[in-house]
């Protein structure tokens, strides 16, 4: 019998993705292990390998299609001896996106993720949205995260988006005790006034010519998550200046002794942050509506710039790793991040983030918190500055470090305690080796 090829879940939190490319076309022979397609997630492009042997019978989702739901039927493979006539056409019909309702509700600008293709032939209505696809709630990723943070059960929420999809304003209505709280479909509504007032129009007179670059899945997710972070996490910021002459001297001595690889300033920053978080565990935390989570392991997400955005590979258990191990692991993760070869478990689940723009000459900046983490440390460039030592003017290499903190989970005193511990380690780097 024919073999169904389904949209895979490449991470535990993935609900949809983009079918970036097909490596096999209809009529091509397929052997186990052959790469048949590429799936683009918010952070990387992953290859799908065939498990069975056969022939590509029918491609149901075209390359370049965005918002393809996990477990949606994307192609049908024929086994030995089968032909195109053996394909059940009802499968083909059920894989097609459901027709839109006659008066669909327009998604708001902050929740404009394309609706995923329906898994059944019949369109999903708002009344049955909670039980769509065998009980799976049909909701946008933003709506899911908002509901999780607010403790809202989406199974009882009726969606007002296309094909009954639960969108941002549906969750907002429940939180506010509006019509959705009683299970009634929420009417379509215009964008919030604050957003409408600041969102630029595409038709403003007098604009010069431009190149229109379509937003990638990664760019859309970055925009959505960071907007959400600034909306829901009450940020506050603290900055310390660290003298790094001793750090630079220690780095030079270490690199003279290393045979393979080199230790960078960023590697030393990661190590210092990991030890400081071990000394001040209350800063290694995240917020949920039900509880504050203090993590036992220091898993540091490190921002790496890649084409079209950024990704945060994670150094897990950084508090227990030596500098050489951190340097080797960070180099490997950064190379594979830029090549789009990281596995989801390598860039998801960190407990604290570091973003370093010092190599670009940036003196100081404040980073946006990477939810659900409670803090992110922004590292500026080290530069010679005048300082006062023992009442006399001197010159030192100074690096400004700014901690962005979610005030729901980390108070000012805890943030200050972490920065004091971090500064002490950076200015006396030999203590990292004790």
NUGUKOL-668622 format. One record per residue (C-alpha): residue number from 1; x, y, z; residue in one letter. Coordinates in pm, 1 decimal. Layout:
BEGIN
NUM; X; Y; Z; A
...
This chain:
BEGIN
1; 0.0; 0.0; 0.0; X
2; 106.8; 361.7; -44.6; X
3; 322.0; 530.7; 221.1; X
4; 225.3; 867.3; 365.0; X
5; 499.5; 1127.6; 415.5; X
6; 400.9; 1365.3; 696.3; X
7; 535.0; 1701.7; 805.9; X
8; 778.7; 1612.1; 1085.8; X
9; 804.5; 1778.7; 1427.6; X
10; 1168.8; 1886.0; 1446.7; X
11; 1139.4; 2006.6; 1806.2; X
12; 898.4; 1950.0; 2097.3; X
13; 749.9; 2299.5; 2055.1; X
14; 721.3; 2302.6; 1675.9; X
15; 363.4; 2332.9; 1548.0; X
16; 430.0; 2432.6; 1188.3; X
17; 713.6; 2502.4; 948.9; X
18; 807.9; 2590.8; 593.7; X
19; 861.3; 2321.0; 330.9; X
20; 1174.8; 2481.9; 189.0; X
21; 1262.0; 2239.7; -93.5; X
22; 1201.3; 1895.4; -240.7; X
23; 1507.7; 1686.0; -327.1; X
24; 1295.3; 1416.5; -492.5; X
25; 1035.5; 1476.9; -760.8; X
26; 736.1; 1268.3; -868.5; X
27; 860.1; 948.6; -1033.9; X
28; 1202.2; 952.7; -864.3; X
29; 1322.2; 634.2; -695.0; X
30; 1381.5; 663.0; -320.5; X
31; 1608.9; 449.9; -103.7; X
32; 1628.5; 449.4; 275.8; X
33; 1853.8; 734.0; 388.3; X
34; 1794.1; 949.1; 81.1; X
35; 1729.8; 1317.1; 154.0; X
36; 1383.5; 1385.2; 17.3; X
37; 1307.0; 1737.8; 142.8; X
38; 1425.3; 2034.7; 349.9; X
39; 1213.3; 2183.4; 628.3; X
40; 1278.8; 2537.3; 751.3; X
41; 1209.0; 2603.2; 1118.7; X
42; 1247.4; 2933.8; 1298.4; X
43; 1619.1; 2869.2; 1352.7; X
44; 1753.5; 2626.0; 1093.5; X
45; 1687.0; 2428.5; 778.6; X
46; 1670.8; 2054.8; 844.8; X
47; 1688.3; 1768.4; 596.6; X
48; 1428.2; 1487.6; 594.8; X
49; 1561.4; 1141.7; 515.2; X
50; 1352.7; 855.4; 376.9; X
51; 1294.7; 552.6; 595.8; X
52; 1132.8; 328.2; 334.1; X
53; 1213.8; 229.2; -23.1; X
54; 984.9; 324.8; -308.2; X
55; 898.8; 587.1; -569.9; X
56; 776.8; 942.6; -514.4; X
57; 415.1; 913.4; -624.1; X
58; 254.3; 1247.8; -546.3; X
59; 382.5; 1572.3; -394.7; X
60; 94.4; 1740.6; -213.2; X
61; 265.7; 2048.5; -67.4; X
62; 474.0; 2260.7; -301.0; X
63; 825.7; 2375.0; -216.8; X
64; 824.5; 2718.1; -53.6; X
65; 493.4; 2665.3; 127.4; X
66; 492.4; 2827.5; 471.9; X
67; 280.1; 2741.5; 775.7; X
68; 259.7; 2367.0; 707.2; X
69; 117.4; 2201.2; 1018.6; X
70; 308.8; 1924.5; 1194.8; X
71; 179.2; 1579.8; 1087.5; X
72; 9.2; 1726.0; 778.0; X
73; 29.3; 1497.2; 473.4; X
74; 288.7; 1645.2; 236.7; X
75; 353.9; 1361.7; -11.1; X
76; 266.6; 1002.1; -96.9; X
77; 527.2; 739.1; -178.6; X
78; 457.8; 427.7; -384.8; X
79; 589.6; 86.6; -287.4; X
80; 732.5; -167.8; -530.9; X
81; 475.1; -267.8; -790.8; X
82; 241.9; 26.1; -726.1; X
83; 154.4; 300.5; -973.4; X
84; -0.4; 647.4; -957.6; X
85; -340.2; 484.4; -1003.7; X
86; -306.3; 322.6; -660.4; X
87; -308.2; 659.8; -483.1; X
88; -622.9; 714.8; -281.2; X
89; -750.7; 1047.8; -412.5; X
90; -933.2; 1110.9; -85.1; X
91; -589.2; 1145.2; 76.0; X
92; -496.5; 1406.8; -180.3; X
93; -818.1; 1597.9; -117.2; X
94; -776.0; 1587.1; 258.9; X
95; -422.8; 1726.5; 233.3; X
96; -536.1; 2039.3; 51.2; X
97; -584.9; 2352.7; 265.0; X
98; -943.2; 2398.0; 376.5; X
99; -1137.1; 2673.5; 194.6; X
100; -1166.4; 2997.0; 385.4; X
101; -1498.7; 3099.0; 534.8; X
102; -1700.5; 3360.2; 349.2; X
103; -1620.2; 3628.6; 608.3; X
104; -1289.0; 3533.0; 767.5; X
105; -1156.5; 3733.3; 1060.0; X
106; -843.3; 3923.2; 968.5; X
107; -543.6; 3838.3; 1188.1; X
108; -389.0; 4125.0; 1378.2; X
109; -45.4; 4250.5; 1269.4; X
110; 118.3; 4102.0; 1580.8; X
111; -25.7; 3758.8; 1503.7; X
112; 9.2; 3725.9; 1129.5; X
113; 156.8; 3375.8; 1112.5; X
114; -1.4; 3199.8; 812.6; X
115; -268.1; 2947.3; 897.7; X
116; -144.3; 2589.9; 874.0; X
117; -305.1; 2363.2; 609.6; X
118; -599.7; 2170.3; 748.8; X
119; -551.9; 1799.4; 810.4; X
120; -902.7; 1705.0; 694.6; X
121; -1111.9; 1782.1; 389.2; X
122; -1382.8; 1966.2; 582.3; X
123; -1304.5; 2319.8; 703.2; X
124; -1264.5; 2361.0; 1076.5; X
125; -1529.0; 2582.3; 1229.4; X
126; -1477.5; 2797.0; 1541.5; X
127; -1704.7; 2570.8; 1742.9; X
128; -1486.5; 2268.3; 1681.3; X
129; -1145.8; 2436.8; 1685.8; X
130; -1048.9; 2291.7; 2023.4; X
131; -1092.2; 1937.6; 1894.2; X
132; -934.6; 1987.1; 1552.5; X
133; -702.2; 1718.1; 1417.9; X
134; -792.5; 1456.2; 1671.7; X
135; -801.0; 1683.1; 1974.7; X
136; -506.8; 1907.7; 1880.7; X
137; -577.0; 2272.9; 1950.0; X
138; -552.2; 2482.1; 1632.1; X
139; -376.3; 2801.7; 1746.5; X
140; -97.9; 3034.4; 1640.4; X
141; 238.1; 3004.6; 1822.7; X
142; 191.5; 3351.8; 1977.4; X
143; -154.4; 3260.6; 2105.1; X
144; -12.7; 2941.9; 2259.9; X
145; 262.9; 3127.4; 2444.2; X
146; 25.7; 3397.0; 2567.3; X
147; -214.6; 3131.0; 2692.4; X
148; 65.3; 2941.5; 2869.7; X
149; 186.9; 3256.2; 3044.1; X
150; -166.3; 3352.8; 3149.2; X
151; -274.2; 2999.6; 3248.3; X
152; -551.0; 2985.1; 2984.8; X
153; -674.8; 2643.3; 2866.1; X
154; -700.3; 2672.8; 2487.1; X
155; -914.7; 2361.9; 2452.6; X
156; -1217.9; 2565.1; 2560.1; X
157; -1142.1; 2872.4; 2348.7; X
158; -1322.3; 2929.6; 2018.4; X
159; -1097.6; 3069.9; 1748.3; X
160; -1184.2; 3370.5; 1535.9; X
161; -897.3; 3332.0; 1288.3; X
162; -906.6; 3163.1; 948.3; X
163; -1063.9; 2815.2; 967.9; X
164; -1129.6; 2853.4; 1339.7; X
165; -767.9; 2918.5; 1434.6; X
166; -712.6; 3065.2; 1782.2; X
167; -520.6; 3391.0; 1746.5; X
168; -381.6; 3658.2; 1976.1; X
169; -703.4; 3854.9; 2027.1; X
170; -894.3; 3538.6; 2126.6; X
171; -654.5; 3481.6; 2417.2; X
172; -662.1; 3851.9; 2506.9; X
173; -1042.7; 3832.9; 2521.6; X
174; -1026.8; 3540.1; 2765.7; X
175; -771.2; 3718.1; 2983.3; X
176; -989.8; 4029.4; 2986.9; X
177; -1305.3; 3826.5; 3060.1; X
178; -1458.3; 3915.1; 2724.1; X
179; -1688.8; 3712.8; 2500.2; X
180; -1437.8; 3432.1; 2457.4; X
181; -1453.2; 3358.2; 2831.7; X
182; -1805.9; 3231.9; 2778.0; X
183; -1706.5; 3027.4; 2475.0; X
184; -1859.9; 3264.3; 2219.0; X
185; -1664.1; 3339.7; 1901.8; X
186; -1492.7; 3676.2; 1922.2; X
187; -1581.4; 3917.3; 1643.3; X
188; -1308.8; 4036.3; 1415.8; X
189; -1150.7; 4354.8; 1540.5; X
190; -913.6; 4617.5; 1404.6; X
191; -554.5; 4628.4; 1518.4; X
192; -493.6; 4781.0; 1863.1; X
193; -482.7; 5157.8; 1848.3; X
194; -127.8; 5182.3; 1984.1; X
195; 0.2; 4946.0; 1717.2; X
196; -197.6; 5114.3; 1438.9; X
197; -60.8; 5453.3; 1539.3; X
198; 301.7; 5344.6; 1513.2; X
199; 291.5; 5087.3; 1231.9; X
200; 426.2; 5246.1; 911.8; X
201; 204.4; 5241.4; 607.4; X
202; 328.8; 5070.8; 293.6; X
203; 173.0; 5350.4; 86.6; X
204; 322.0; 5663.2; 247.3; X
205; 362.0; 5924.8; -28.7; X
206; 714.5; 6035.3; -110.0; X
207; 899.9; 5715.1; -16.8; X
208; 1197.2; 5633.2; -243.1; X
209; 1225.5; 5309.8; -440.4; X
210; 1320.7; 5001.2; -241.3; X
211; 1400.8; 4631.3; -258.6; X
212; 1125.2; 4414.3; -107.9; X
213; 1288.9; 4126.8; 81.7; X
214; 1030.8; 3867.1; 196.9; X
215; 1052.3; 3797.3; 568.5; X
216; 1185.2; 3450.5; 640.4; X
217; 1032.9; 3223.9; 901.2; X
218; 1329.6; 3304.8; 1126.6; X
219; 1281.0; 3680.3; 1087.7; X
220; 909.6; 3652.9; 1167.2; X
221; 972.9; 3442.6; 1477.7; X
222; 1247.3; 3677.8; 1601.2; X
223; 1014.5; 3974.9; 1555.5; X
224; 724.5; 3801.8; 1728.8; X
225; 920.5; 3666.6; 2024.7; X
226; 1112.0; 3984.2; 2098.1; X
227; 797.3; 4196.1; 2067.1; X
228; 631.4; 3956.7; 2308.7; X
229; 931.4; 3979.9; 2542.6; X
230; 912.1; 4360.0; 2560.9; X
231; 533.4; 4348.6; 2603.3; X
232; 516.9; 4091.2; 2882.7; X
233; 854.0; 4098.8; 3061.2; X
234; 910.3; 4419.7; 3263.6; X
235; 1271.5; 4491.1; 3168.9; X
236; 1514.0; 4687.2; 3381.6; X
237; 1884.1; 4740.0; 3321.5; X
238; 2206.7; 4757.2; 3521.3; X
239; 2555.7; 4832.2; 3389.0; X
240; 2900.2; 4770.5; 3537.1; X
241; 3241.1; 4864.8; 3397.5; X
242; 3498.6; 4584.9; 3422.5; X
243; 3873.7; 4640.6; 3391.4; X
244; 4002.1; 4357.8; 3171.9; X
245; 4380.0; 4409.6; 3150.6; X
246; 4439.9; 4109.0; 3379.2; X
247; 4187.5; 3907.2; 3175.8; X
248; 4367.0; 3986.5; 2849.7; X
249; 4702.8; 3893.6; 3002.9; X
250; 4564.2; 3565.1; 3135.4; X
251; 4410.3; 3486.3; 2795.6; X
252; 4744.2; 3545.7; 2626.3; X
253; 4922.5; 3309.9; 2867.4; X
254; 4657.7; 3040.1; 2824.4; X
255; 4670.8; 3057.5; 2444.5; X
256; 5050.7; 3022.0; 2450.5; X
257; 5007.3; 2691.8; 2630.3; X
258; 4718.6; 2555.6; 2420.4; X
259; 4809.7; 2324.8; 2133.0; X
260; 4468.0; 2305.7; 1968.3; X
261; 4238.7; 2605.7; 1946.5; X
262; 4239.4; 2937.1; 2126.1; X
263; 4042.9; 3087.7; 2414.4; X
264; 3855.8; 3405.7; 2323.3; X
265; 3743.1; 3689.5; 2547.8; X
266; 3387.6; 3566.9; 2492.8; X
267; 3483.6; 3221.2; 2623.2; X
268; 3614.8; 3383.9; 2941.6; X
269; 3293.6; 3587.5; 2969.7; X
270; 3086.8; 3267.1; 2940.7; X
271; 3293.8; 3100.2; 3211.9; X
272; 3271.4; 3403.9; 3443.5; X
273; 2893.8; 3429.2; 3393.2; X
274; 2851.2; 3056.3; 3463.3; X
275; 3046.7; 3076.7; 3791.1; X
276; 2862.9; 3395.0; 3894.2; X
277; 2526.2; 3226.0; 3831.4; X
278; 2639.3; 2930.4; 4040.4; X
279; 2728.1; 3173.4; 4320.4; X
280; 2398.4; 3364.0; 4277.7; X
281; 2151.8; 3090.4; 4171.7; X
282; 1849.9; 3320.1; 4211.1; X
283; 1961.2; 3494.8; 3890.0; X
284; 1957.5; 3165.7; 3697.9; X
285; 1578.7; 3162.6; 3684.9; X
286; 1264.5; 3204.2; 3477.4; X
287; 905.5; 3310.2; 3541.4; X
288; 579.2; 3123.0; 3493.9; X
289; 237.5; 3224.3; 3625.6; X
290; 241.2; 2927.0; 3862.2; X
291; 601.0; 2933.9; 3985.0; X
292; 947.7; 3084.2; 3970.4; X
293; 1197.6; 2826.7; 3846.4; X
294; 1552.3; 2829.6; 3987.0; X
295; 1759.8; 2603.4; 3763.9; X
296; 2017.6; 2356.4; 3895.7; X
297; 2229.7; 2370.8; 3580.1; X
298; 2373.6; 2684.3; 3419.2; X
299; 2290.3; 2643.5; 3049.6; X
300; 2412.0; 2957.9; 2873.9; X
301; 2262.6; 3064.4; 2540.2; X
302; 2517.1; 3259.8; 2335.4; X
303; 2389.4; 3486.0; 2056.6; X
304; 2548.1; 3407.7; 1718.0; X
305; 2475.8; 3623.6; 1412.5; X
306; 2377.7; 3423.4; 1105.5; X
307; 2241.6; 3518.5; 765.1; X
308; 1893.0; 3662.3; 808.4; X
309; 1892.9; 3677.4; 1188.0; X
310; 2055.1; 3523.1; 1493.3; X
311; 2054.1; 3197.8; 1683.1; X
312; 2149.1; 3112.9; 2040.9; X
313; 2336.7; 2781.1; 2070.3; X
314; 2354.1; 2659.6; 2429.7; X
315; 2660.8; 2569.0; 2638.0; X
316; 2498.8; 2322.3; 2878.6; X
317; 2636.9; 2276.0; 3229.0; X
318; 2878.8; 2564.0; 3170.4; X
319; 2948.9; 2587.8; 3544.7; X
320; 3121.8; 2247.6; 3529.2; X
321; 3327.9; 2298.9; 3211.6; X
322; 3683.2; 2424.4; 3176.3; X
323; 3784.6; 2710.8; 2948.9; X
324; 3934.9; 2484.8; 2682.2; X
325; 3615.4; 2277.4; 2668.1; X
326; 3395.4; 2587.9; 2648.3; X
327; 3615.8; 2734.1; 2372.8; X
328; 3608.7; 2413.4; 2165.9; X
329; 3234.4; 2363.9; 2207.3; X
330; 3152.7; 2727.7; 2131.4; X
331; 3362.8; 2724.2; 1813.9; X
332; 3189.3; 2408.8; 1689.6; X
333; 2840.9; 2541.0; 1770.8; X
334; 2908.0; 2877.1; 1602.9; X
335; 3034.6; 2715.6; 1280.8; X
336; 2738.2; 2478.4; 1256.9; X
337; 2497.7; 2760.7; 1349.1; X
338; 2615.8; 2968.0; 1051.7; X
339; 2585.4; 2660.9; 828.1; X
340; 2230.5; 2595.4; 951.2; X
341; 2329.9; 2252.5; 1085.6; X
342; 2233.3; 2280.9; 1453.7; X
343; 1984.5; 2034.0; 1596.5; X
344; 1690.9; 2188.8; 1787.7; X
345; 1818.5; 2058.6; 2121.6; X
346; 2142.4; 2252.6; 2063.0; X
347; 1974.7; 2596.2; 2057.2; X
348; 1669.0; 2547.7; 2278.7; X
349; 1630.1; 2544.7; 2655.5; X
350; 1900.8; 2777.1; 2787.3; X
351; 1859.8; 2937.5; 3129.7; X
352; 2058.6; 3261.6; 3072.6; X
353; 2181.6; 3447.3; 2762.0; X
354; 2494.2; 3638.8; 2659.9; X
355; 2509.6; 3877.1; 2364.0; X
356; 2852.3; 4016.1; 2275.8; X
357; 2885.2; 4303.0; 2026.4; X
358; 3228.4; 4409.3; 2144.9; X
359; 3393.9; 4272.1; 1830.5; X
360; 3194.5; 4530.9; 1632.7; X
361; 3325.0; 4817.2; 1844.4; X
362; 2994.7; 4873.0; 2026.1; X
363; 3076.1; 5040.2; 2358.6; X
364; 2753.5; 4960.0; 2543.6; X
365; 2402.5; 4832.7; 2468.5; X
366; 2099.0; 4678.0; 2636.5; X
367; 1974.4; 4346.0; 2495.3; X
368; 1616.5; 4217.9; 2487.3; X
369; 1551.3; 3919.8; 2716.6; X
370; 1519.5; 3583.4; 2543.1; X
371; 1193.4; 3440.1; 2686.8; X
372; 1130.0; 3247.3; 2903.4; X
373; 1472.2; 3327.9; 3052.9; X
374; 1495.7; 3584.1; 3330.2; X
375; 1802.5; 3779.9; 3215.7; X
376; 2051.5; 3848.2; 2936.8; X
377; 2402.1; 3997.6; 2966.5; X
378; 2514.9; 4240.1; 2693.1; X
379; 2892.8; 4273.6; 2646.3; X
380; 3049.1; 4586.2; 2494.4; X
381; 3394.0; 4646.3; 2350.5; X
382; 3701.3; 4667.6; 2571.3; X
383; 3875.2; 5001.6; 2522.4; X
384; 4133.5; 5207.9; 2705.5; X
385; 3972.4; 5468.1; 2930.1; X
386; 4090.6; 5700.1; 3206.3; X
387; 4026.1; 5559.5; 3554.2; X
388; 4106.4; 5673.5; 3907.3; X
389; 4321.3; 5435.3; 4113.2; X
390; 4430.7; 5521.6; 4467.0; X
391; 4340.2; 5884.0; 4405.0; X
392; 4550.1; 5911.5; 4088.9; X
393; 4448.6; 5914.3; 3722.8; X
394; 4546.6; 5603.0; 3529.3; X
395; 4463.8; 5419.8; 3203.9; X
396; 4288.5; 5082.4; 3198.8; X
397; 4114.4; 4865.3; 2941.3; X
398; 3747.9; 4882.6; 3039.2; X
399; 3454.5; 4672.0; 2917.1; X
400; 3094.0; 4782.4; 2985.9; X
401; 2851.0; 4500.1; 3064.2; X
402; 2474.1; 4557.2; 3085.0; X
403; 2234.1; 4311.3; 3246.2; X
404; 1872.9; 4314.9; 3120.9; X
405; 1646.6; 4162.9; 3384.4; X
406; 1285.6; 4042.8; 3397.1; X
407; 1165.3; 4211.9; 3716.8; X
408; 898.9; 3944.5; 3767.6; X
409; 1163.1; 3687.5; 3853.1; X
410; 1486.1; 3874.5; 3939.9; X
411; 1484.0; 4174.6; 4173.2; X
412; 1734.5; 4458.4; 4162.7; X
413; 1934.7; 4330.1; 4458.7; X
414; 1975.2; 3986.0; 4296.3; X
415; 2080.2; 4141.3; 3966.4; X
416; 2332.1; 4362.7; 4143.7; X
417; 2468.7; 4065.1; 4338.1; X
418; 2519.7; 3872.6; 4014.1; X
419; 2695.6; 4165.6; 3846.4; X
420; 2924.8; 4211.1; 4147.5; X
421; 3022.9; 3843.1; 4134.2; X
422; 3072.4; 3861.3; 3755.9; X
423; 3286.6; 4176.7; 3778.6; X
424; 3508.1; 4023.3; 4046.7; X
425; 3573.4; 3715.6; 3830.9; X
426; 3644.1; 3919.7; 3517.4; X
427; 3887.4; 4151.1; 3697.4; X
428; 4061.0; 3865.2; 3880.7; X
429; 4044.4; 3586.0; 3618.5; X
430; 4269.5; 3343.8; 3807.1; X
431; 3979.2; 3290.3; 4049.9; X
432; 3790.6; 3121.1; 3763.6; X
433; 4047.6; 2845.2; 3771.6; X
434; 4012.5; 2771.1; 4144.6; X
